[in-house]
């Protein structure tokens, strides 16, 4: 039999044995590579790893020269059409619509996507994650183009999309008590509306109560207050109290940039981690992207309180940011999980970037090694979520699997499979993705979703969004002035 004999979008009935040149299994000492091995799944669980299974199976599939790995866990997973790519060559936020001008506030912020468009982009983004072997995701989207926060209606649609496509997700609409406004060129000031933030929290709590555990456990709750400088003390205290009551994680972007550092100093006279520590809110429940501006004292606080750092190396390095450093955090005892947070949502590419960032930051080639990075994308995410049944392949674990092709001609020759993939691979070598035992992606296809047609629709939506950028950019210049082409552009058709 082959993978094509399985029904895309469904769990195979009975026991399924998957053979591979390499399996990244889990034993008493941690992860281990098994050569010419077999993984047997039954329902949503792993039944066996290792030598040929001697028990009865419904089917055997020899996948050949592939690595069967635990699926990747992405705790800052893009769930919209990425606007950070617009800033790659236009990084000054107030000039490029990433900080609202006062005139836009006065006019009244508005949603730049329709409810149908918001629902579509979640499903499109979820499909992109499955293409890259991501089996568990905590979605993230920009609030810059929103009227204020995310809505429960779009997250109801997101939960439905995750169940339709077969993706494990931690979901909760983002909310905030404020934001930054550009009052004159280069001058940014915070605006606050705490009542609105508390309304957002109430809606998020209702969403978590409604959906946590749905889809046979594929849907789990998450509280997602927006960037730390947009949150008030009362909003965060109530958030953590609700998260404790419902036993779900809290993700809060912090220690990630100059704008945040200046806003926190102005409002609280502390860095964000210091402020949360003073409020008694640092805990293992907290997921903290990106830590690129974390001080030594901030990192020590993370280690002391069991906070997990979500490392998003590709998007950080695009804008000159870096984690300082992967090796240092590990030595301090800080758990590191991974996020993609940009397009493409490619975890393998992010692991490549993480290796280069760590080695350049420390100035030495032994600053980090490939298995440490792979662990962060699997076991680190599982630890952050407090889910010992994820991020590993062992009997009883969830059957969340990424199948990565080692025969790709651009990766010749193969060395160790993990080193080979991090040195020269990308998410495009992912052949199949199983989530909870279900074949959710195979050879670039997901069940019931036409990715080629969706790509056209996504571009149309994105182009429509860009056309409205002048409304929320200081001085309201034309789009061509906000985002000039890389070279002078000549249109050659009549």
N, C-alpha and C positions, 0 to 999 in steps of 0.2 A: 504493500500500500504506500501511498504518498500523501502529503498534506492536502493535495487537491481532492482527495477522496473524502476529506472531512467537510462538514457543512460549516461554511463561514458564518460566524455570528451565533454559534451554538456550542454547547458542551457535547463532546462525543459520548455516546452511551457506552456503559461498561468501562473496563480498564483499557487505557491506551498507553502503550510503551513507545517512547521516543528514543531512538538510538542516535548517537552523535560521536564525532571524533573527540570532542571534549565536553564535559559537563562540569560546571562550577557548583559542586555540592557543598554541604555543610556537615562537619563532624564535631567531635568533642573539642578539638583544638581550633575550630573556626572553619573558614572557607578552605576548600581543597580542590585542585583540578583532578578530574577523573578522566583518563584516556580510554577511548572506545567503550563508553559507558552507556547506561540506559536510565531514563527517568520514566517512572510509571505514575500516571495521574488517574484518579478516580473521582468523579464528581468535581468538587471544587478544591480537592486536596492532593498533595503529593503522597503517594503510597510507598514509593521505593526510589532509591538512587544507587547507582553502582554497577556491579556486574549484571549480566543478563538475568532478568527476573524469572524465577522458577515457577511462580504461580501462573494461574490461568489469566489470559488477557483476551480482550475482544479483538484487538488489532495490534500489529507492530509496524512502526514506520521508521525506516532508516533515513535519517536526515543528512547523512554524509558528513562532509567536511565543514561542520558548523560548531559553534560554541552554544550550548544551552546554558543560559545564565538566569539567575533571578531577575525578574523584571525591574526596571529602574523606578526609583521613587523620586518624584519631582515636586518639591514643596514650595516652589514659586513658579508655577507653570502658567505660561501665557494662555489666556482665555479670551483674548480679543484680537483684533487686527493691529499688529504692533506699531505703535507710534514712535517708539524709541529709535526705529531705523531712520525716521525723518531727521533725527538730531545727530546722526553720525557725523555729518559734515556741517551741521548747523547747531552747535552745542550751546549757544547762549539762550537759555530758556525763555527769558522775557522777550527776546526778539523772534522767537519761533513758536509762540502759542502754548508754551508749557507752563507759563504762569499767567493767570488772568490779569488783564489790565483793568483799572478802576472803571473805565467806560463800559466794559462788559458787565461788571458787577451792577453798575447803575442801570443799565438796560434790562438786566435780568438774565442769568445763565439759563441755558436750555439744553435739552437732550439733542445730541447731534445724530443719533441713530433712532430709528423707530423700534418699537418693541419686537417686531418681527426680525429686524436686522440684528438686534442684540441677541435674540435666541439663536439665529443662524450662526453668528460668529462664535458662540460658545461651542456649538456642535462641530463647526469646522476646526476650531482649535483642538478640541478633544480628539478628533480624527488624526490631526497632525501629531499629537502626542503618541498615539498608538503606533503610528508609522515609525517612530524612533525607539520603540521598545519600552516606552514608559507605561507602567501598569497601575501606578498609584500617583495621583496628582492633587495638589492643593492649588486651585486656580487663582490667578492674579490678573487684574486688568487696570488700566489707567482710569483715574477719575478726572483727568484734565478736560476731557471732552464730554463729561457728564453734567447734568443739571446740578447735582450735588453728590449723591451716593448711588450705590447700586440698589436695585429693586428686588423684592421677593418674587415678583412675577418672572423676571428674567432668570432667577435662580431656580424657580420651579421648573422652567424650561431646561435649565442646565442639568438638573437632577434627572429629568426625563431623558435628555440626550445621553447622559452617562450610562443610564440603564439600557437605552437602545443600542449604543455602540459597544457596551461592555468595557467600561473603564472604571476603576476604583477611584473615588474622589472624596476629598474632604471639603465641604462646601459651606459657605456663609456669605451673604452680601456684605460688601465693604461699606463702612459708615464713618463719619467724621464730625467733629465739632467745629471745624474751621478750615482755613486754607490760607495760602499766600496770595497777595495781590500786588501788582506793579502800580505804584502811585505816580512814578515818573521814571524815565529811563534809568535802569539799573538799581532802582530803589524798591525793595520788596518789604511788605509789612503783612503781619498776620491779621486775618479777620476771623471772628468767632461767632458761632451760633450754637451754643451748648444745647439748647432745647431741641434743635434739629438733630444733633448727634445722639441724644438720648432716644429720640423717636426711631432713629436708625437702629440703635441697639435693641429696642423692643421688637422691631420687625425681625431683626436677625435672630433673636431668641425664639420668636414664634416659628421662624423657619427651621431652626435646629430641632425644636420639639416635634415639628411635623415630619421631618425627613430622616433624622438620625436612625440608622439601621435599616432603611428601606433598600429594596433591590437585593434581598438576601445578604445585607451587610455591605453592598457596594457603596452605598451612600452613607457618609458619616458627617457629623457636624463640625464646624470650625467657626470661631469668632475671628473676624478680620477687620479690626479697627484700622483705619488707613495710617499713613505715615505718622510717626510719633508726634511731630510738631503740629499736627492737625487735631490732636486729642487733648481734652481737658483731664484734670485729675479725677473728677467725679466720673467721667465717662470710662476711664480705664479701670477705676476701682470697681465700678458696677460690671464692667465686662469680665473681669477676672472672677468676681463673685458668681456670675451666671455660668461661666465656664467650669468652675469648680462644682457647682450644683449639677450640671449636665455631663460632667466628665468628658469635656472635649478640649482640644488645644486652642491656643490663642496665637495668631501670627501678627506681628507688629514690625513694620519696617523701621529700622533705627540704626544709628551709627553708620549712616550711608552717604553723607554729603555735606558740603559747605553750607547750603541753605538751611538744612536742619541744624547744624552746629550753631550757626548764628542765631536762629530762631530760639533754640533751647537756652542759649546763654542770655538772650534778651528776656525771655519769659520766666526762666527758673534759675539762672545762674549756675547750671550744671549741664553735663553731657546727658544724653538720653538714658544710658544705662545707670548713671548715678542718680538721676531723677527717679527712675522706676525702683531702684534699690531703696531710696529714701521713703518710697510709698509702700514698700514691702511687697512688690509685685513681681520681682524676679523669681522664677521657679522653673522646674522641668517642663511645665505646661507651655512655656513660652518658646515660640519659633521666631528667630530674629534674623531676617535678611538685613544687611549684607555684611555688616561689620567692617567695611572698608575704611571707615573713619574711626574705628574703635581705638581708644587709647590703651596703654598697658593696664591702667586701673579699670577700664571698662571690661577688658578681657578677663581680668582677675575676678571681677564680679560675676561674669558669665560662668566661669569655672566654679566659683563658690556656690552658685545657686542652681547649677545644672541646666542652664539655658543652652538650647541648640542653635548654632549658627547655620543659616542657610546660605551656602556659598554659590554665587552666580557669576562665575569667572568671565564668561564671554561678554555679557552686557557691561560688567564693571570695567573690564580692560578696554572696551570700545571707547570709554570716556575717561581713561587715564586712572581709573581706580584699581586698587589691589587689596587683597587680604594679606595682612602682615602678621604672621604668615600661616599657611596651612600647617607646616611642621610645628610652629610655635604653639598654635592652638591645641594641637594633639598632645604635645608635651605637657601643656597646662591642664589637660583633662577635659577640654571643651569638646563636646560632640559636634561633628561637622556633618551636615546633610547637604544635598545638592539641589539647586534649582536652575531652570533654564532662563525664564524671565525675558525672553526676546525671541525673535524669529531669525533663523529657524530654531524650533524647539528640539534641538539635537543634543541629547545627553552625551554621546560619545565625543562630539566636538567640544562640549564644555569640559570634559575630562582632559582633553588635549590642552585646552586653554589653561586649565587649573595647574597642569604639570609645568607649563612654561612660566606661568605667573609665580608659582612657588619657587622655582629654581632661580628665576631672575631676581626675585625679591631677596632671597638669601645669598645669591651669588655663588651657588655651588650645585653641582649635579646630583648630590645625594640628599637634597632637601626634602624630596618626596619621591615615592616609587609608585608604579602603576597599580599594584593591588590596594594600596591605601586609598587611592582615588576611587577605584571600583567599589571598595567597601563603603565609601561615603555615599555613593549613588544607590546603594542597596541597604546595607546594614545601618548606616548612619541615619537614613530616613526612617527606617523601622524603629530605631531607638528614639528618635525625636517624637514619633507618634505613639511610642510605648506599645508597639505591636511586634512581639517576638515571633508571630506567625507570618510576617512579611520579610522581604529582603533576603531570603535564604531558601535553598532547596534541600529539604530534609523531610522524612516522613512526618506527616501531620501539619506541615506548613501549607499555606495557601498556594494553589497551583497558579502562581503569577510568574510567567516565563517569557523571556526574550530569546529568540533564536537568531544568532548573528552569523552571517556567511563568511567563512574564512577563505573562500575561493575567489574573492573579488580580485580582478587582475591588477588593480591599483595598489594592492597590499602585498605584492610578491617581493621577496619570499616571506612566508610566515615564520615567525620565531615562536616564542611563547604566545598563546592566543590573546591574553590580556594585554601584553606589551604591544603586540601587533596592532590590535584595534585602537589603542590609545595613540600609538605612533602614527598610524596612517589610515585609520578607519573613519567612518562617519555614520550617522543614523541611517544612511541609505543602504547599509549592508544588513539591516534587520529584515529577515525573511518572514518572520511570524511573531505574533504577540498573543499569548494566552493570558487571560485574566479570570481568576477564580475557576480555572479549568475550561473556560470558553475560548474558542479560537476567534479572537476579536479582530485580528489583522493578518492577512496573508498576501505576500507578494504585492504590497502597495495598495491593497483593497480592504475596505471595511464593509460590513454587511449593511445593505439598505441605504448607502450614502454614496452618491456619485461624486468622487473627489475632483474629477476634471471639470464638471459643471460647477461645482462649489468653488473651484479656483477662479473661475470667471466671475461668479457672483461676488466673491470676496474682493476682487480687484475693483469691481464697480462700486461696492460700498466704500472701500477705502478712498477711491478717487472722489467720491461725493463728500466724504469727511474732510479731505484736504481742501476742497473748494471753499469750505466754510471756515478755514483757519483764520482768515483776516478778521472775522468777528471777535476772536478772542486773543488777538495779538496787538501789542502796543502800537498805536498809531494807525492800525488797520491797513497795512500795506497790501499790495496785491500778492497773490500766491507766488508769482514768479520772483518777487523780491524777498519773500520769506524763505523760499527754497529754490534758489537759482540752480540751474543744471551744473553738473561737474565741469563741463566744457560748454562754450557757446553753442547753442542749439539752432540748427537750420532745418526747417520743415521743407522737404523736397517734393511733396505731392502738390498737385494743382488745387 
